[in-house]
Amino acid sequence: MKSDRKTALGRRLFLRTLGAGAAAAAAVPLATDAEADNASEDEKRKARYRESEEVKTYYRVNRYPT
């Protein structure tokens, strides 16, 4: 009976440690500092989408209207 009790306490300790470790791991990314946006206004407003040959081929193959 005592060996069953030791095993039960061992499992409880393991699960308690596992839970504490998960909580600590989840808190670490939240503790980082926020970075400022360093892009200029022109960089924010520039067009990023280009209809290249690969994009045209994708549309043609998947039958999207161009």
Secondary structure, 3 states (H helix, E strand, C coil): CHHHHHHHHHHHHHHHHHHHHHHHHHHHHHCCCCCCCCCCHHHHHCCCCCCCHHHHHHHHHCCCCC
